[in-house]
Amino acid sequence: MGISGIGSDKYMGETYEERLSKITDKNAANAFRAAYARKMAGSTDYISTVSKAFNTGRPGATSFADAFPQYEVITHVGNPNVSSANWQRNDFPFWKYFQKNTGADALNDWKPSGANPPQTRADLQSGYNSVGSGRIAVLVPESLQKKMDADPDYARQIMAKLQEWKEDYDRWDNTVAASFGGNVAEHQASKSYVFQLDEEGNVKNCTVTSPGRLTGPTKEEQEQIEAEQARKWKRRVKYIEIIKESAEKARLREQENLQLYQSQLAKRGIDQYISQN
């Protein structure tokens, strides 16, 4: 039984154009381009190596626990059906999926109240902090679980599919963190994930969190990041000016050497003409 959504031309299960068209933040878009280029080149740079290390499972893994042995994995089988609009709200209580007695469909009927609240709200901080680091919760439709139970090879493909999706996400997210001056290894180790899969094993909804908040800098951190980026830009501009100045000096030296060489050729030609006459 074959599956779709896996392949060297895909990133998080989509084509380059499909994924890029959904990204509205400039920094995130630039990081995605860099992450995509790393994947296509099969890069073994530091960011790619860290990202791959946290998505390499036990050989022949047919369970999510064996696919992600670096994490504490909780699998809920049922009929998860949460809309993306509800899932993306800051107050969607995804942390309940990390409780072993919560079913896959436990939050299907959850309804939001009012406008989307800030992540800094005290009760939400408490929910985020309850998850901790290094955990994965996977919501699996019953129909998908039955197919995996009946066909171990198909189960291995589903594990590989989620591993690839998560590695793609981590490579991108870690590229963003690195652009902010973050410690990539610490950032990677701090994250926990909730995946809602569809009947084909595709990621329908996902939340990534680290202690205290969903992934992403606070306003104060963003201001510090932008200030540091401005300082780096000034240093880069100065460096470029130095390079340009050096290049101009090199060009002038080359021009002087060429003129000297041409004059020497001309002098030899004149001397040769005189000697022959």
N, C-alpha and C positions, 0 to 999 in steps of 0.2 A: 504494500500500500504506500503510494507516494504522497508527499505533502508539498504545498506551495508556500512561498514566502521566505524561502532560504535560497541563498545564492550570492556569488561574489559581487553581482551588480546591485544587490539590495542593501539598504541601510535601515535598520529597525523595521524590516519587512517591506520597505517602500523603495521606489527609485529615488535617485538623487533629486530630481526635479520635484517629485511629489512631497518629499520631506522638507526640502528647502522652501517650498512655496508656503508652508505653514508657519515658518519662523518669522516673527515680526521684530524681534530684538536684534540690533546690529551686531553686538558682541557675540550673541548666541549663533547668529548666522555665520560670522567669520570663524567661530570655533567649529561649527559643523563642517564648513568647507575644509578646514585643516584636518579634522577627524576623518572625514570621508577620504581625503587624499592619502592619509596614513593607512587606512584599510585597503584601498585599492593597490597601494604600493607594497602591501605586506610588511609594513614597517615594524621594526623591533626597537623603536625608540622607547624611552622610559615610560611615557604615558601609555603607550600601547602595551608594554610589558606588564605594567601594574594592572591595567584593565583586563588583560587576558588571564592573569594569575587568579583573579577572583571569579573567573567564569570557566575554569577548567575542572571538569568533574572526574569521577572515577571511571575507568574504562568500561564501556558497555552499559553505562547508567540507564536504567529504565524507570527510575523514580527521581523526583525532584530533590530529595535529600541526597542521593548519590550524585546528582548532576551539579549540586552546589554544596560540597562538603565543608566549605569554609564558613557556612552560615548555619544558624539554627533555622530549620525549614518546617513550616506548618502548612499542611495541605488540607483544604476543605473541599469536599466533593458535594455537589448539589446542583442548583439551577440559579447561579448568580445572574442578576439582571438589573444593573444600576446604570442609569443614563450617564453619558459623559458630562452633561451639564451639572448633575448632582455631584458626581465624583470629583469634579474639579474645584468645587467650593472648599474654602479653607475650613469650614466647620463640618464637612463630611467626616463622620467618626470612623475613619478607616482603621484606626488603632484597635478597634474591637475585633478585627480579623486576626489579630495576633493572640487572641484568647482561644485556647483549645476547645472550649465549649461553645464557640460561635460557629454557626453553620455558614455555608457558602452563600446562602440566600437570605441571611439574617438582616441585611440592610436594604433589601430590594424595595421595601416600602418606606424608606426614610424620606422625609419631606423637609426642604429648607424653610427657614422662617426669616423674612426680611432680606436686606441686602447682604452681599458677601462680606463677612467680617474680616478684620485684619488678623494676621497670624499671631500678633502679639497679645491677643486677648487671653486673659489668665487661664480660663478653662481649656482653651485650645492648646496653650503651652503645656498644661498638665497632660492632655491627651497625647501630644507629640512625645513628651518626655517618657511616657509610659512604655513606648516601643523599645527604646534603647538602640544600640548599634548591632550590626551583624546578624540581622534576622530577615527572613523572607517568608511571606504568606502567599500561597497560590490558591486561587479560586478556580476549581475545575468543574466544568459541566459533566453531569452524569454520563451523557452520551460519549464524550471524549474519553472519560475514564474507562468505560466499557470497551472501547476500541483499543486502548492501550493495554488493558488486561488480556484481551484476546490475541494481541499481536505484539510481542516484545520488540520486534524490529521497528514497528510503527512507534512504539513508546520511545525507543532510542532516538528516532527522528524528531519527536516532539521535544525531547530534552535538548537536543542539539539546536532546535529552532529557538527555544527560549534562551539558551546560552548565547547564541549569536545575537539575538535581540538585545539582551542585557549587556553584552560586551560592547556592542555598538553604542548603546546609551552611555555606558561608563566611559568609553573613549571620548565621546563628545562632552559629557559632563565634566570629566577630569581635565579636558582641554580648556573649558571655561574656567575651572578652578585655578589652573596654572596661569591663565592670562590675568587673574586677579592677584597673583603672587602667592597662592595657597600651596600647602604641602600636599602633593597629589596622593601619596601613600596614606597619610592620615585622613584625608578627605574620603578616599575610597573605603577605608576600613570603618569609617563612622556611619556609613549609610545602611538603611534598611529599606525593604521593598515590599509592595503589595502588587500582585499581578492578577487581574481578572482575565481569564482566557475565554475565547469563544469555542465553538464546537470543533474548529479545525486547529486549535492550538495557537491561534494568533493572539497577540496581546490586545485586548479590547480597551482596558483601562489600566493605568499604572500610577502609583504614588511612590515617590522616593523621599525619604525623610532622614534627618540626622537629629541627634538630641537637641530639643528646644525649638525646632522649626522644620518646615518643609525646605528642601534644598533651595538655595538662593541667598544672596547677601541682604542684610538689613539696610535701611536707609543710611544709617551712620556709616556702616561698612562700605556702602556704595560710594559715599562721599569721600571716604579715605582712599578707596580704590581709584576713583577718578582723579584725585589730587596726585596720587602716585603715578598714574598713567600720564598726567600732564608733565610731571617731572621727568619721567622716562622719555616722553616725546621731545622735551627740550634737549635732553642729553643726546637723543637720536639725531635731532636736527643738527646739533653741534658736531656730532660724529660725521654726519653726511657732508657738512661744510668742510671738515678736515679732509675727508676723502676726495671731495671735488677739488680742493686746493692742491692736494698731492697729485691728483690726476692731471691737473693743469700744468703743474711743474714738470711732470713726466712728459706731457705732450710737448712742452717747450724744449725740453732736453732732446727729445726725439727729433723735433724739427731742426734744432741746431746741428745735431749729428748728421741728419740727412743733407743739410746745406753744406756741411763740411765735406761729406763724402762726395757730393756732386761737384764741389769745387776742386777736390782732389782728382776726380775723373777728368774734369775739364783741363786741369793743369797737365796731367799725363798725356792727354790728347794733343795739347799744344807742343809739349816737349817732343813727342813722337814726330809731329809734323816738321819741326825744326831740324831734327836729326836726319830726317829723310830728304831734306832739301838743303 
